[in-house]
Amino acid sequence: MYKRVIETYEHNTFEERGRKYFINGKETNSYTFKYDYYWMMGDNRHQSQDSRFWGFVPETHIVGKASMIWFSSENGIRWNRLFKMIK
């Protein structure tokens, strides 16, 4: 779960050998992240491509905040939710 973050965003090497973990070639049993990361959840739990699909999101990659429901459907369009502001 953390391998991608440690390698891609923290710029370290990560290896698992048996039940031992190595970061930058050194055996370790703990790691302190350099940056903050978020777990993003979509609003359609059965079909969202969210953090369950792409993993943790670095804080530096967050560019905005949801403010409105643009579209909503479940067995048809839910007209009462379209363009509703998020509190």
PyMOL commands that set and color helices and strands:
alter all, ss='L'
color gray80, all
select helices_A, chain A and resi 3-9+51-54+59-61+79-81
alter helices_A, ss='H'
color red, helices_A
select strands_A, chain A and resi 14-17+20-23+26-28+37-38+57-58+68-69+84-85
alter strands_A, ss='S'
color yellow, strands_A
deselect
rebuild
show_as cartoon
